[in-house]
């Protein structure tokens, strides 16, 4: 399948461990001048026939408050405990809130994630321990664009989208099932959920049979053909259904593909913040 290395999988890393206080009635009490951030975890399936698990360990997460006239920009440590997770443990838009943190009101423009370990386990049990790039162990910088604005007494939700196909690049003839190892270079995007929407739908063939494990790719049009315009990808579940979450408001085009079928492209897909867009595909068998 074109443009798919092994697969594109999205994940959110939320490792913010301090929790806001709650009174007996369940009402959140913020410290004066503070707001709260919730960070959610999600993933999309990986090709079942090749990879069983993609595991990473993070031992530190920080967030940077933007500078102002009186203070410079500084990172705030929000987690310092080893955290191991299989990136394939969630699928198709399912999210899990890992933690919440109170932050001082203001603007935050970057997160920094320290990745200390990573390995891939194939379905036949073969394990590959991956070399961690120096930039990841010292802190992978993730821009928050637009900046996250924390308002006093308000709560914001943040999604970190981990691109597994770009982060785990297979070595060898993976299409033939011969994987020699992986190169690891984490690629993560940050999404503010209050400014994002979602896309739901299904993939079927011309006989209306739903197709599992079909790749659904979301693209944005760009003027520079050298620029990577692939936003994210999901794979349909056993019912032929998919879900893309954390999609910034805008207009996109989508491509669905499956082995032995012609690809199907749908143009001018509009996504509005806080809303769900339904897009269904019908694939024609190859001649």
C-alpha positions in Angstrom: 0.0 0.0 0.0 1.4 3.4 -1.0 2.7 5.9 1.5 2.4 3.4 4.4 5.7 2.2 5.8 4.5 -0.4 8.2 1.4 1.5 9.1 0.4 4.8 10.6 -0.6 4.6 14.2 -1.6 7.5 16.4 -1.0 7.7 20.0 -1.4 10.3 22.7 1.2 10.4 25.5 -0.3 12.1 28.5 2.0 11.8 31.5 0.8 14.7 33.6 0.7 13.3 37.1 -0.5 16.0 39.5 -4.3 15.9 40.0 -6.4 18.9 41.0 -8.2 18.8 44.4 -11.8 17.8 44.5 -14.2 18.6 47.3 -16.8 16.2 48.8 -19.4 17.2 46.2 -17.1 16.4 43.3 -16.6 20.0 42.4 -13.0 20.9 41.3 -11.3 23.6 43.4 -8.5 25.3 41.5 -5.8 27.2 43.3 -6.1 30.9 42.6 -4.8 31.8 39.2 -4.7 28.2 38.0 -6.5 26.2 35.3 -6.3 22.5 34.5 -5.1 20.4 31.6 -6.3 16.9 30.8 -4.1 14.8 28.5 -5.5 11.8 26.7 -4.1 8.6 25.2 -5.2 7.0 21.9 -4.0 4.7 19.2 -4.9 3.2 15.9 -4.2 -0.4 14.9 -0.9 -1.7 13.5 -0.8 -4.4 10.8 -1.8 -7.5 12.7 0.2 -9.8 10.4 3.5 -8.2 11.2 3.8 -6.5 14.6 2.4 -7.5 17.9 3.7 -4.7 20.2 5.6 -1.4 19.9 6.7 -0.5 23.4 8.3 2.7 24.6 9.5 3.9 28.0 9.4 7.6 29.0 11.0 8.8 32.2 10.3 12.5 32.1 7.8 15.0 30.6 8.0 18.8 30.7 5.9 21.6 29.4 7.1 25.1 28.6 5.4 28.4 29.6 5.8 31.2 27.1 8.0 34.1 28.0 6.5 37.5 28.8 7.9 40.9 29.6 9.2 40.0 33.0 10.2 36.3 32.8 11.9 34.1 30.3 10.4 30.8 28.9 11.0 27.9 31.2 10.1 24.2 31.3 8.1 22.8 34.1 8.6 19.1 35.0 5.3 17.3 35.2 6.5 13.7 35.4 9.7 12.0 36.6 8.8 8.3 36.8 9.5 5.6 34.2 6.3 5.0 32.2 6.1 2.0 29.8 3.4 1.6 27.3 2.5 -0.5 24.3 1.5 1.9 21.5 -0.9 -0.7 20.1 -2.8 -1.2 23.3 -5.6 1.2 22.2 -7.3 1.4 18.8 -9.5 3.4 16.5 -10.2 6.6 18.5 -10.5 5.0 22.0 -8.8 7.3 24.5 -7.7 6.9 28.1 -7.0 9.8 30.4 -3.7 9.2 32.1 -3.6 12.2 34.5 -4.4 15.8 35.0 -2.4 18.8 36.3 -3.0 22.3 37.5 -0.9 24.9 35.7 -0.5 28.6 36.3 -2.7 30.6 33.9 -0.9 31.7 30.8 0.3 30.3 27.4 2.3 27.1 26.9 4.0 26.5 23.6 6.0 23.3 23.9 6.3 19.9 25.6 9.4 17.9 26.0 9.3 14.1 26.3 12.3 12.0 27.4 12.2 8.5 25.7 14.7 6.1 27.3 13.8 2.7 25.8 11.9 1.2 22.9 11.3 -2.2 21.4 9.2 -3.9 18.8 7.8 -7.4 19.2 6.6 -9.3 16.0 3.7 -11.7 16.0 6.2 -14.6 15.7 7.7 -13.5 19.1 10.9 -11.9 17.6 12.0 -8.9 19.6 14.0 -5.9 18.4 15.5 -3.6 21.0 15.9 -0.2 19.3 18.6 2.4 19.6 17.2 5.6 21.1 18.3 8.8 19.2 20.2 11.2 21.4 17.5 13.9 20.9 14.8 11.6 22.3 16.8 10.6 25.5 17.6 14.3 26.2 14.1 15.4 25.3 11.9 15.2 22.2 10.5 18.7 21.6 6.8 18.8 20.6 5.4 22.2 19.5 2.0 23.2 20.7 0.5 25.1 17.7 -1.5 27.2 18.4 -0.2 27.7 21.9 -2.2 26.2 24.7 -3.9 29.0 26.7 -4.7 28.1 30.3 -7.4 30.3 31.9 -8.0 30.6 35.6 -10.7 28.1 36.7 -10.9 26.5 33.2 -9.9 23.0 31.9 -8.3 22.2 28.6 -7.8 18.9 26.8 -4.7 18.0 24.9 -4.0 15.2 22.6 -0.4 14.1 21.6 -0.5 12.2 18.3 2.4 9.7 17.9 3.0 8.7 14.3 4.2 5.1 14.5 4.9 4.6 10.8 7.3 7.5 10.8 8.7 6.6 14.2 9.3 2.9 13.6 10.8 2.3 10.1 11.2 -1.3 9.2 14.4 -2.6 7.8 14.3 -5.5 5.3 11.5 -6.7 2.9 8.6 -6.1 5.3 6.0 -6.6 2.6 7.5 -10.1 2.1 7.4 -10.7 5.9 11.2 -10.4 6.2 11.9 -7.8 8.9 15.5 -7.3 9.9 14.9 -4.6 12.5 13.7 -1.1 12.9 15.0 2.5 13.0 13.4 4.6 15.7 12.9 8.3 15.4 9.8 9.6 17.3 7.4 11.9 15.5 4.6 13.4 17.6 2.1 16.2 16.9 0.1 18.1 19.5 -3.6 18.8 19.2 -5.9 21.0 21.3 -9.1 19.0 21.4 -11.4 22.1 21.9 -10.2 23.2 18.4 -10.5 19.8 16.7 -13.2 17.5 15.2 -13.3 13.9 14.2 -14.0 11.8 11.2 -15.9 8.5 11.3 -17.0 6.0 8.6 -16.5 2.6 7.0 -14.8 1.0 4.1 -16.7 -1.6 1.9 -16.4 -3.2 -1.5 -18.8 -2.8 -4.4 -20.8 -5.8 -3.1 -21.3 -3.8 0.2 -19.1 -6.2 2.1 -17.3 -4.3 4.9 -13.5 -4.5 4.7 -11.3 -4.9 7.8 -7.7 -3.7 8.0 -8.1 -1.1 5.2 -5.9 2.0 5.5 -7.7 5.3 5.7 -5.3 8.3 5.2 -6.0 11.9 5.9 -4.1 14.5 3.8 -4.0 18.2 3.5 -3.3 20.1 0.3 0.0 22.0 0.2 1.7 24.1 -2.4 5.1 22.6 -2.0 5.0 19.0 -3.3 8.1 18.2 -1.2 6.2 18.9 2.0 4.7 15.9 3.8 0.9 16.5 3.9 -0.2 13.3 5.5 -1.9 14.2 8.8 -2.8 10.8 10.2 -4.0 7.3 9.3 -6.3 4.7 10.8 -7.1 1.1 9.9 -10.6 -0.3 9.8 -11.6 -2.7 12.6 -13.1 -6.2 12.0 -16.4 -4.5 11.2 -14.8 -2.3 8.5 -15.2 0.9 10.6 -12.7 3.5 11.4 -12.4 6.7 13.6 -10.0 9.6 13.3 -9.8 11.9 16.3 -8.0 15.1 17.1 -8.3 16.6 13.6 -7.8 20.3 13.5 -10.6 22.3 11.9 -10.0 22.6 8.1 -10.5 21.0 4.7 -8.8 17.8 3.7 -8.8 14.9 1.2 -8.9 11.3 2.1 -7.6 8.1 0.6 -8.7 4.5 1.5 -6.7 1.5 0.3 -6.6 -2.2 0.7 -4.6 -4.9 -1.0 -6.2 -6.3 -4.2 -8.5 -3.2 -4.5 -8.2 0.1 -6.3 -7.8 3.1 -4.0 -10.7 5.5 -3.4 -10.1 9.2 -2.9 -12.6 11.7 -1.5 -11.9 15.4 -1.8 -13.1 18.5 0.1 -13.6 16.8 3.4 -14.6 19.6 5.9 -13.9 19.1 9.6 -15.4 21.5 12.1 -14.3 21.8 15.7 -16.4 19.9 18.1 -18.3 18.0 15.3 -18.1 14.6 13.6 -17.8 14.2 9.9 -19.1 11.0 8.2 -17.0 9.7 5.3 -17.7 6.2 3.8 -15.5 4.6 1.2 -16.3 2.0 -1.5 -13.4 0.1 -3.0 -13.4 -1.6 -6.4 -11.6 -4.9 -6.8 -8.5 -4.7 -9.1 -9.1 -6.0 -12.6 
